[in-house]
Amino acid sequence: MGLLDNKSGIVTGSGQGIGRAIALAYALEGAKVVVSDINGAMGEETTQLITDAGGTAVFVHCDVSREDSVKAMVDATIKHFGQLDIACNSAALSRGSGPIHQYEREVFDQTLEMCLTNTWLCMKYEIAAMLDHGGAIVNISSNASLRGQAYNTAYAAAKAGVNLLTKSSAAEYGAQGIRINAVSPGVIRTPGLEKYFEEHPEKAAGLKKAAVLNRLGEPGEIADAVSFLSSDRASFITGQVLSVDGGGAVR
């Protein structure tokens, strides 16, 4: 038996990286999965990986910055699978970095929209779909939100907002049987990180040693934590932000 047998769920941003690993883990644990991404080709690839492994998945294109698109994603989940039981809001995009006094307003606003407002939009419709039977939502935060991150202010501020969005909404909907938590990844080996290492080799060594375990995290390690928090094994856990970072937050 899997942790998520007989559950149906959504994973946003699941075309690659951490989101893909979460969608694969959901399916491996027995869930029926809506793979959602703005990149159709990557989303279809994740869906094919799941079905090739014997899981159940459908791809639903979604731009999580648009309310109509988010609503359509949740509606499609209910159409395909009958109801929504679990969801992981993984989609995020930072639009820039640098000294705060040099940030363009547009860049700051876009980062908030693509890391915080999009999470709220997804939760708005996911929660509405769970009100009559309960469910579990996991938001993907970042360790940048826990103690700040120089020259990455907009992203850190947005993810800190995700943390309080998680805690506040958990307090609102616990009585309706909806648990809401967040996972805060440390430095994880994703395609985006590997590209960053190629472009900034001078920073690779330091980031690789950010964790007290002295290694990078793997996407599957984030996915395992999300799967647990989404499952009934975590039935008394809500309103929490769990760092999955190899101890990076305590270094």
N, C-alpha and C positions, 0 to 999 in steps of 0.2 A: 504493500500500500504506500502511496505517496502522501506527502504532507498536504497536498492541495487537491486530492481526489474529489471529483464532483463539484468543483468550483470553476467559474468562468471569470476571466479577467482581462484587463487592458494593461499593456505596457507602452507608454509613450516614449518616443525617441529610441525605438528598439531596432533601428536599421543597422546599428553598429555599436561597438564598444560595450560600455556597461549596460546600456539598455538591451542590446542583443543578448548578452549573457543572462539578464534577468528573464527575458522572454523564454529563452531556452530552458532555464531552471524551472520556471513556472510549468512549462509543458512536461519536463522530466518528472516533476512532482505530481503530475496527474491533472493539471488544470487545462481547460480549453482557453486558448489565448487569442485575443485580438492584438496583432502586431501593428503598431501605429507609428508612422514617421512621415515627415514631409518629403523625404527622398523615396520615391516609389520603387526604384530599382533595388535599393538596399533593403527596404522593407520586405519586398517580395523574396529577396534572398534569405532573410531571416525566416520567413514563413516556410520556405522550401526546406531549410535546415531542420525545422521542427517536424514537418510532415515526413521527411526522409527518415527521421529517427523514430517514427511511429506515433508522434504526437498530433494534436488537433490544433490548427491555427488558421486564421484568415488575416489577410492584410487589409487595413483600412487607412487610406491616405488621410492625413490630418495636419493642418497648420494650427498648432496649439495657441497661436497668438490671435486667432479669429474665433469669436464665440460661436458663430454658426457652424464652423468646422468641428469644434469640440462637441457641440450638441449632436451633430451628425455621427460622430465617432461613437458616442455612448448609445445613441439610438441603434446604430448598426450592431453593436455588441448584443443588445437585447434582442434584436431581430434574429441574429445568428444563433445565440446560445440561450435565449429565454430570460436571463437575468444577469446582473453584474454583481459578483461577490467580492472580488479583489481588484485592486488597481495599484500600479506603480507609476508615479509621475517622474519620469527620468529626463524628458526632453529639456534641454537648456542650451543657451548659446551666449557667450560673452562677446560683446562687440568691440572691446578695446582695452588697453591698459596704458598706464603712464601716470605722471603726477596729476593730482586731482585739480590743481589750478589750470591745467592745460586741457582738461576734458572738454569736449564739445557737448553741449546739452543733448543733442540728438543721440550721441553715442551712449551717454548715461541713461537716457530714457529707453533706448532700445534694449540695453542690458537688463534693466528692471523688467521690461515687458517680456523678455525671452527667458528670464530666470525666476521671476516672482509672479507677475500678473498671469502668465500662462499656467502656472501651478494652481493659482486660485481659480481660474476658469475651468480647468479640468476637475478640480474638487467640487465646484459648484454643481456640475452635472453628474459626476460620479456619486456624490452624496445623495442627490435627489433620487437616483436610481436604486439606492440602497435603503432608503428610509423605511420601506415596508418589511424588510427581512434582515437588516444588518449587513455588516461587511467589514473589510479592512482595506485601508489605504496606506501606502508607504510613499513618502516624498523623498527624492534624492537631493540632499543638501551638499555641503562641502566643508572640509576643515578650514577653509578660508573664512567661514562664517564664525568660527569659534574664538579667534583672537585677532582677527584682522589680517590683512595681507597687503603690504606696501605695493603701490603701483597697480593694484588690482581691486581698487576700492569699490567700484560699481558692482562687480561680481560678488565681492565679499558682503557688501551691504544687502544685495538682493537675496543671497543665500541665508543671511541672518534673518531676513524677513520670512523666508520659507520656514525657518525653525519656529518662529513665533506664530506663523500661520498654522503650523502643525499643532502646536500646543493649544492655541486658542480654540481651534476647530475641534480638537479632541475633547475639550471641556464642554463644547456646545452639544456634541452628538453622541457622547458616551451613553447617555440614557436611552438612546435609540439603537444601541447595539453596534455602533460603528466605531471601530478603533482606528486611530490615525497616528502614525509614527513617522519618523524620518531616519534615514541612514546617511551618515556623513562620511564619504570616502576620503581617504588620504591620497597618497600618490599611487595611482593605479596604472598598470601597463595597458594603455589603450592605443589604437592607431594615432589618435591625436597627440598623445604624449610622445610616442616614438618620433613623430614628425617634429615636435618641439625640440627633442633632443638633437635631431639632425640639424635644425636651424640654430640651436644654441648649445653647442657641445660643452661650452664652459660651465653650464648650469647643470649638466646631467649628473655629475658625480655627487653634488650636494643633494639633489632631489632623491637620488637613489639611496641616500643615507638618512633621509628624513625620518624614517621609522626606527624605533628602537630595535626592531627585529632585523634591521640592516638589509632590507630588500624592498623591492617594489611589491605592491599588492597586485593581485590578478582580478580581472572582472568577475570571474566565477566566485571569488570570495565575497564580493559585494552582493552578488546574486543569491548566495546561500543565506546571508543575513536578511535580505528582503523576503525570500521565500519563508523563512521562519516567522518573521513578523507578520506576514500575510496569512499564516496558518493558524489553526485552532490551538496549536501548541503555545502560542503567544496570547492566549485568550484573556489574560489579566494584565496585558501591557498596552498602554496607550499614552499618548502625549509625550513620548520620549524621542530624543535625538541620540542615536547610537553611532559612535565613531567606529568605523572599520578602517583602521589606519596603521596597524602594526605598532601602535603606541606613539604615533607621531604627535598627537595632541599633548602628551605628557613630557615630551623631550624638552 
